[in-house]
Amino acid sequence: MSEISLPDAVEVALELLGKDGGVVIGGNSATNNLRWANSALTTNGDAIDQTLSISAFVSVPGGVATGMSSGQIRSRLDIEALVSASQASAVSAGPAVDAMELVSGPQHVDFNEPALSLDVAEISHIANGLAEIFADKESQFFGYAEQSLDTTYVGTSSGTRMKYAERTSRFELCAKSHDRMRSAWSGQGGTSLTDVVTNDHLREVSQKLEIQRNQIPTDPGKHRVTLSPSAVSDLMIYLLWSSAARDAAEGRSAFSNPKGGTRVGERLASRNLTLATDPHLVGIETFDHVVNLGSSALGSAFDTGTKIERSQIISDGVLTALGSSRHAAQEAKLPYTPLTDNISLVDQQGSGTLNELANKMGDGLLITCLWYIREVDPQNLLLTGLTRDGVYVVAGGEVIGATNNFRFNESPIDMLSRVTDSGKTVPCLPREWADWFSRAQVAPLTIDGFNLSTKSDAI
């Protein structure tokens, strides 16, 4: 049990950092979760984790250095140890190339209020729904549900005092046939597990398993496919993570112009696709000011406290911005574009559900899930990965069966130029990145020439 509250710990750390200052973040993370396998609960748990993280600024010959430390605290002595460790790390690191003056960010009136507690009602709602799922003996069920409430206290030596309380929910249900030859998945992200209707997910995976009874082998190759919102979000999140102005300006990314500079202003898609992050997206709201401890291609500790507005990386098919720190934006001669932890993909020409979009495709494959996504070549953002839990054959505008899984090799940037149709933007749960990034509202897409390079034995 800590002898000091997180808001007080932030103030003590800032005092100890002295005149050079820095950034201090106190985090209180509360989670409830359930896990099940073979149609039975396996584990459940409640956890509260408290940490204090420090980015110390230290004046050194040639500029200002930064160093980080993080750990749990019980008393002032623990805070002193973290401050010393961060300052020592800064001295050994040398001058930071992105050093800038900290802004005077907001001062939230509730900064000193204690962290909110997490009620078990939401996880109990899922537990009650699982009884009906487990009663279905036609399949065996696996899955995970989690509700979290993260309270973050942010203080800087320039006077910024911010407090954010962020709720995140995640529900995943996987159904498998008893012979383990068929598998289907359904997932839902958001901010509350009470929004999950477990019976809807049961119905979805059961219908998918039934379709999979008709197996139609398909050879690898470049296929017309319809990707679910979940599958699209996994690819677009990687694109977003890779959209760094610094890397593009230095000629080290798929957003670099071979003639120098960046590809900002270039048309990437013939359709009116808009890819954005926006802290005020209804239903997936998140931090509206920068909170950074260290420096990366997309951010800087020196930007902590600056405001985050809606940022459209792609607007109506045209690359219009790249994510950046203030320093990187200056170096790349682009507007400062801080990104936040949600994503939206909208096609103004798109309409209809995933199934309606697949039906309009005529002939092709409907891909519901991607996983094990890895980067092959950063110069063109070539990614590889596997399909999972159901690839369906569409013929004459109808889903007639399922086929084998594949390994894919595809660049999400190049893929955008081959989008031929899209559906309505809906909330979805990224299958691959849900552990780190679950706030997504994305449209399903139909794509020509999607490279399904080899067959996969995955189910």
URVEN-V232049 format. One record per residue. N is the residue number from 1. RES is the residue in three letters. OMEGA is omega in radians with two decimals (none if undefined). Layout:
n:N res:RES omega:OMEGA
n:N res:RES omega:OMEGA
This chain:
n:1 res:MET omega:-3.10
n:2 res:SER omega:3.09
n:3 res:GLU omega:-3.02
n:4 res:ILE omega:3.14
n:5 res:SER omega:3.14
n:6 res:LEU omega:3.08
n:7 res:PRO omega:3.11
n:8 res:ASP omega:3.13
n:9 res:ALA omega:3.09
n:10 res:VAL omega:-3.12
n:11 res:GLU omega:3.14
n:12 res:VAL omega:-3.14
n:13 res:ALA omega:3.12
n:14 res:LEU omega:3.09
n:15 res:GLU omega:-3.11
n:16 res:LEU omega:3.12
n:17 res:LEU omega:3.05
n:18 res:GLY omega:-2.98
n:19 res:LYS omega:3.13
n:20 res:ASP omega:3.00
n:21 res:GLY omega:-3.11
n:22 res:GLY omega:-3.13
n:23 res:VAL omega:3.12
n:24 res:VAL omega:-3.12
n:25 res:ILE omega:3.02
n:26 res:GLY omega:-3.10
n:27 res:GLY omega:3.04
n:28 res:ASN omega:-3.09
n:29 res:SER omega:3.10
n:30 res:ALA omega:-3.12
n:31 res:THR omega:2.92
n:32 res:ASN omega:3.13
n:33 res:ASN omega:3.04
n:34 res:LEU omega:3.04
n:35 res:ARG omega:-3.13
n:36 res:TRP omega:3.13
n:37 res:ALA omega:-3.13
n:38 res:ASN omega:3.09
n:39 res:SER omega:3.07
n:40 res:ALA omega:3.06
n:41 res:LEU omega:3.12
n:42 res:THR omega:3.12
n:43 res:THR omega:2.96
n:44 res:ASN omega:-3.11
n:45 res:GLY omega:3.02
n:46 res:ASP omega:-3.13
n:47 res:ALA omega:3.00
n:48 res:ILE omega:-3.12
n:49 res:ASP omega:3.12
n:50 res:GLN omega:3.12
n:51 res:THR omega:3.01
n:52 res:LEU omega:-3.12
n:53 res:SER omega:-3.01
n:54 res:ILE omega:2.94
n:55 res:SER omega:-3.09
n:56 res:ALA omega:3.00
n:57 res:PHE omega:-3.11
n:58 res:VAL omega:3.07
n:59 res:SER omega:3.14
n:60 res:VAL omega:3.07
n:61 res:PRO omega:3.13
n:62 res:GLY omega:3.10
n:63 res:GLY omega:-3.11
n:64 res:VAL omega:3.11
n:65 res:ALA omega:3.08
n:66 res:THR omega:3.07
n:67 res:GLY omega:-3.04
n:68 res:MET omega:2.97
n:69 res:SER omega:-3.11
n:70 res:SER omega:3.10
n:71 res:GLY omega:3.07
n:72 res:GLN omega:-3.10
n:73 res:ILE omega:3.05
n:74 res:ARG omega:-3.07
n:75 res:SER omega:3.11
n:76 res:ARG omega:3.14
n:77 res:LEU omega:3.11
n:78 res:ASP omega:3.13
n:79 res:ILE omega:3.11
n:80 res:GLU omega:-3.13
n:81 res:ALA omega:3.13
n:82 res:LEU omega:3.12
n:83 res:VAL omega:3.14
n:84 res:SER omega:-3.13
n:85 res:ALA omega:-3.13
n:86 res:SER omega:3.12
n:87 res:GLN omega:3.09
n:88 res:ALA omega:3.10
n:89 res:SER omega:3.13
n:90 res:ALA omega:-3.12
n:91 res:VAL omega:-3.12
n:92 res:SER omega:-3.10
n:93 res:ALA omega:-3.10
n:94 res:GLY omega:-3.03
n:95 res:PRO omega:3.09
n:96 res:ALA omega:-3.10
n:97 res:VAL omega:-3.08
n:98 res:ASP omega:-3.08
n:99 res:ALA omega:3.09
n:100 res:MET omega:3.09
n:101 res:GLU omega:3.02
n:102 res:LEU omega:3.06
n:103 res:VAL omega:2.98
n:104 res:SER omega:-3.07
n:105 res:GLY omega:-3.08
n:106 res:PRO omega:3.03
n:107 res:GLN omega:-3.08
n:108 res:HIS omega:-3.07
n:109 res:VAL omega:-3.12
n:110 res:ASP omega:-3.05
n:111 res:PHE omega:-3.06
n:112 res:ASN omega:3.14
n:113 res:GLU omega:-3.10
n:114 res:PRO omega:3.12
n:115 res:ALA omega:3.10
n:116 res:LEU omega:3.11
n:117 res:SER omega:-3.09
n:118 res:LEU omega:-3.13
n:119 res:ASP omega:3.13
n:120 res:VAL omega:-3.08
n:121 res:ALA omega:-3.08
n:122 res:GLU omega:3.12
n:123 res:ILE omega:3.08
n:124 res:SER omega:3.09
n:125 res:HIS omega:3.11
n:126 res:ILE omega:3.14
n:127 res:ALA omega:3.12
n:128 res:ASN omega:3.14
n:129 res:GLY omega:-3.13
n:130 res:LEU omega:3.13
n:131 res:ALA omega:3.12
n:132 res:GLU omega:3.12
n:133 res:ILE omega:-3.10
n:134 res:PHE omega:3.12
n:135 res:ALA omega:3.11
n:136 res:ASP omega:-3.06
n:137 res:LYS omega:-3.13
n:138 res:GLU omega:-3.09
n:139 res:SER omega:2.98
n:140 res:GLN omega:-2.96
n:141 res:PHE omega:-3.13
n:142 res:PHE omega:3.10
n:143 res:GLY omega:-3.02
n:144 res:TYR omega:3.04
n:145 res:ALA omega:3.14
n:146 res:GLU omega:3.01
n:147 res:GLN omega:3.13
n:148 res:SER omega:3.07
n:149 res:LEU omega:-3.10
n:150 res:ASP omega:3.07
n:151 res:THR omega:-3.05
n:152 res:THR omega:3.10
n:153 res:TYR omega:-3.08
n:154 res:VAL omega:3.08
n:155 res:GLY omega:3.06
n:156 res:THR omega:-3.13
n:157 res:SER omega:3.07
n:158 res:SER omega:3.05
n:159 res:GLY omega:3.11
n:160 res:THR omega:3.03
n:161 res:ARG omega:-3.08
n:162 res:MET omega:3.06
n:163 res:LYS omega:3.11
n:164 res:TYR omega:3.01
n:165 res:ALA omega:-3.02
n:166 res:GLU omega:3.09
n:167 res:ARG omega:3.12
n:168 res:THR omega:3.10
n:169 res:SER omega:-3.13
n:170 res:ARG omega:3.11
n:171 res:PHE omega:3.11
n:172 res:GLU omega:3.12
n:173 res:LEU omega:3.09
n:174 res:CYS omega:3.09
n:175 res:ALA omega:3.12
n:176 res:LYS omega:3.04
n:177 res:SER omega:-3.09
n:178 res:HIS omega:3.10
n:179 res:ASP omega:3.10
n:180 res:ARG omega:3.11
n:181 res:MET omega:-3.13
n:182 res:ARG omega:-3.11
n:183 res:SER omega:3.14
n:184 res:ALA omega:-3.06
n:185 res:TRP omega:2.99
n:186 res:SER omega:-3.11
n:187 res:GLY omega:3.13
n:188 res:GLN omega:3.03
n:189 res:GLY omega:3.12
n:190 res:GLY omega:-3.11
n:191 res:THR omega:-3.12
n:192 res:SER omega:3.09
n:193 res:LEU omega:3.10
n:194 res:THR omega:3.07
n:195 res:ASP omega:-3.09
n:196 res:VAL omega:3.01
n:197 res:VAL omega:-3.01
n:198 res:THR omega:-3.12
n:199 res:ASN omega:3.09
n:200 res:ASP omega:3.12
n:201 res:HIS omega:3.06
n:202 res:LEU omega:-3.14
n:203 res:ARG omega:-3.11
n:204 res:GLU omega:-3.09
n:205 res:VAL omega:3.12
n:206 res:SER omega:3.10
n:207 res:GLN omega:3.13
n:208 res:LYS omega:3.12
n:209 res:LEU omega:3.14
n:210 res:GLU omega:3.11
n:211 res:ILE omega:-3.08
n:212 res:GLN omega:3.07
n:213 res:ARG omega:3.11
n:214 res:ASN omega:-3.08
n:215 res:GLN omega:-3.10
n:216 res:ILE omega:-3.11
n:217 res:PRO omega:3.14
n:218 res:THR omega:3.13
n:219 res:ASP omega:3.03
n:220 res:PRO omega:3.11
n:221 res:GLY omega:3.09
n:222 res:LYS omega:-3.01
n:223 res:HIS omega:2.89
n:224 res:ARG omega:-3.09
n:225 res:VAL omega:2.88
n:226 res:THR omega:3.14
n:227 res:LEU omega:3.07
n:228 res:SER omega:3.05
n:229 res:PRO omega:3.12
n:230 res:SER omega:-3.13
n:231 res:ALA omega:3.11
n:232 res:VAL omega:-3.10
n:233 res:SER omega:3.12
n:234 res:ASP omega:3.13
n:235 res:LEU omega:-3.11
n:236 res:MET omega:3.08
n:237 res:ILE omega:3.10
n:238 res:TYR omega:3.07
n:239 res:LEU omega:-3.14
n:240 res:LEU omega:3.13
n:241 res:TRP omega:-3.08
n:242 res:SER omega:-3.01
n:243 res:SER omega:-3.07
n:244 res:ALA omega:3.13
n:245 res:ALA omega:-3.11
n:246 res:ARG omega:-3.11
n:247 res:ASP omega:-3.14
n:248 res:ALA omega:-3.11
n:249 res:ALA omega:-3.14
n:250 res:GLU omega:3.08
n:251 res:GLY omega:-3.02
n:252 res:ARG omega:-3.11
n:253 res:SER omega:3.12
n:254 res:ALA omega:3.11
n:255 res:PHE omega:3.09
n:256 res:SER omega:3.03
n:257 res:ASN omega:-3.12
n:258 res:PRO omega:-3.13
n:259 res:LYS omega:-3.11
n:260 res:GLY omega:-3.12
n:261 res:GLY omega:-3.06
n:262 res:THR omega:-3.14
n:263 res:ARG omega:3.12
n:264 res:VAL omega:-3.07
n:265 res:GLY omega:-3.12
n:266 res:GLU omega:3.08
n:267 res:ARG omega:3.13
n:268 res:LEU omega:-3.09
n:269 res:ALA omega:3.11
n:270 res:SER omega:3.11
n:271 res:ARG omega:-3.08
n:272 res:ASN omega:3.14
n:273 res:LEU omega:3.09
n:274 res:THR omega:3.11
n:275 res:LEU omega:-3.02
n:276 res:ALA omega:2.83
n:277 res:THR omega:-3.05
n:278 res:ASP omega:-3.09
n:279 res:PRO omega:-3.08
n:280 res:HIS omega:3.06
n:281 res:LEU omega:-3.04
n:282 res:VAL omega:3.12
n:283 res:GLY omega:3.12
n:284 res:ILE omega:3.12
n:285 res:GLU omega:3.13
n:286 res:THR omega:-3.03
n:287 res:PHE omega:3.12
n:288 res:ASP omega:2.98
n:289 res:HIS omega:-3.11
n:290 res:VAL omega:3.02
n:291 res:VAL omega:-3.09
n:292 res:ASN omega:3.03
n:293 res:LEU omega:-3.07
n:294 res:GLY omega:-3.14
n:295 res:SER omega:3.11
n:296 res:SER omega:3.11
n:297 res:ALA omega:-3.06
n:298 res:LEU omega:-3.07
n:299 res:GLY omega:-3.10
n:300 res:SER omega:3.06
n:301 res:ALA omega:-3.10
n:302 res:PHE omega:3.11
n:303 res:ASP omega:-3.08
n:304 res:THR omega:-3.12
n:305 res:GLY omega:3.11
n:306 res:THR omega:-3.05
n:307 res:LYS omega:3.05
n:308 res:ILE omega:3.06
n:309 res:GLU omega:3.01
n:310 res:ARG omega:3.13
n:311 res:SER omega:3.10
n:312 res:GLN omega:3.11
n:313 res:ILE omega:3.05
n:314 res:ILE omega:3.14
n:315 res:SER omega:-3.14
n:316 res:ASP omega:3.07
n:317 res:GLY omega:-3.08
n:318 res:VAL omega:3.03
n:319 res:LEU omega:-3.02
n:320 res:THR omega:-3.12
n:321 res:ALA omega:3.03
n:322 res:LEU omega:-3.11
n:323 res:GLY omega:-3.05
n:324 res:SER omega:2.82
n:325 res:SER omega:3.08
n:326 res:ARG omega:-3.13
n:327 res:HIS omega:-3.13
n:328 res:ALA omega:3.12
n:329 res:ALA omega:3.11
n:330 res:GLN omega:-3.11
n:331 res:GLU omega:-3.10
n:332 res:ALA omega:-3.10
n:333 res:LYS omega:3.11
n:334 res:LEU omega:3.07
n:335 res:PRO omega:3.07
n:336 res:TYR omega:-3.05
n:337 res:THR omega:3.04
n:338 res:PRO omega:-3.14
n:339 res:LEU omega:3.09
n:340 res:THR omega:-2.94
n:341 res:ASP omega:2.90
n:342 res:ASN omega:-3.06
n:343 res:ILE omega:3.10
n:344 res:SER omega:3.02
n:345 res:LEU omega:-3.08
n:346 res:VAL omega:2.99
n:347 res:ASP omega:-3.10
n:348 res:GLN omega:3.12
n:349 res:GLN omega:-3.03
n:350 res:GLY omega:3.08
n:351 res:SER omega:3.06
n:352 res:GLY omega:-3.14
n:353 res:THR omega:3.09
n:354 res:LEU omega:-3.12
n:355 res:ASN omega:3.10
n:356 res:GLU omega:3.11
n:357 res:LEU omega:3.11
n:358 res:ALA omega:3.13
n:359 res:ASN omega:3.12
n:360 res:LYS omega:-3.13
n:361 res:MET omega:-3.12
n:362 res:GLY omega:3.10
n:363 res:ASP omega:3.12
n:364 res:GLY omega:-3.11
n:365 res:LEU omega:3.07
n:366 res:LEU omega:-3.10
n:367 res:ILE omega:-3.05
n:368 res:THR omega:-3.02
n:369 res:CYS omega:2.98
n:370 res:LEU omega:3.07
n:371 res:TRP omega:-3.13
n:372 res:TYR omega:-3.12
n:373 res:ILE omega:3.13
n:374 res:ARG omega:3.12
n:375 res:GLU omega:3.10
n:376 res:VAL omega:-3.07
n:377 res:ASP omega:-3.11
n:378 res:PRO omega:-3.09
n:379 res:GLN omega:3.04
n:380 res:ASN omega:-3.13
n:381 res:LEU omega:3.08
n:382 res:LEU omega:3.13
n:383 res:LEU omega:2.99
n:384 res:THR omega:-3.14
n:385 res:GLY omega:-3.08
n:386 res:LEU omega:2.90
n:387 res:THR omega:-3.04
n:388 res:ARG omega:2.96
n:389 res:ASP omega:2.98
n:390 res:GLY omega:2.92
n:391 res:VAL omega:-2.96
n:392 res:TYR omega:-3.12
n:393 res:VAL omega:3.10
n:394 res:VAL omega:3.12
n:395 res:ALA omega:3.14
n:396 res:GLY omega:3.11
n:397 res:GLY omega:3.12
n:398 res:GLU omega:3.02
n:399 res:VAL omega:-3.04
n:400 res:ILE omega:3.14
n:401 res:GLY omega:-3.13
n:402 res:ALA omega:-3.14
n:403 res:THR omega:-3.14
n:404 res:ASN omega:3.05
n:405 res:ASN omega:-3.06
n:406 res:PHE omega:2.77
n:407 res:ARG omega:3.09
n:408 res:PHE omega:2.99
n:409 res:ASN omega:-2.99
n:410 res:GLU omega:3.01
n:411 res:SER omega:3.13
n:412 res:PRO omega:3.09
n:413 res:ILE omega:3.13
n:414 res:ASP omega:-3.14
n:415 res:MET omega:-3.10
n:416 res:LEU omega:-3.14
n:417 res:SER omega:-3.11
n:418 res:ARG omega:3.06
n:419 res:VAL omega:-3.12
n:420 res:THR omega:-3.12
n:421 res:ASP omega:3.11
n:422 res:SER omega:3.11
n:423 res:GLY omega:-3.13
n:424 res:LYS omega:3.08
n:425 res:THR omega:-3.12
n:426 res:VAL omega:3.00
n:427 res:PRO omega:3.14
n:428 res:CYS omega:3.09
n:429 res:LEU omega:3.04
n:430 res:PRO omega:-3.08
n:431 res:ARG omega:-3.06
n:432 res:GLU omega:-2.95
n:433 res:TRP omega:-3.03
n:434 res:ALA omega:3.13
n:435 res:ASP omega:-3.05
n:436 res:TRP omega:-2.97
n:437 res:PHE omega:-3.04
n:438 res:SER omega:-3.12
n:439 res:ARG omega:-3.02
n:440 res:ALA omega:2.97
n:441 res:GLN omega:-2.90
n:442 res:VAL omega:3.08
n:443 res:ALA omega:2.96
n:444 res:PRO omega:-3.08
n:445 res:LEU omega:2.93
n:446 res:THR omega:-2.99
n:447 res:ILE omega:3.03
n:448 res:ASP omega:3.00
n:449 res:GLY omega:3.10
n:450 res:PHE omega:-2.96
n:451 res:ASN omega:3.02
n:452 res:LEU omega:-2.83
n:453 res:SER omega:-3.14
n:454 res:THR omega:3.04
n:455 res:LYS omega:3.09
n:456 res:SER omega:3.09
n:457 res:ASP omega:3.14
n:458 res:ALA omega:-3.14
n:459 res:ILE omega:none
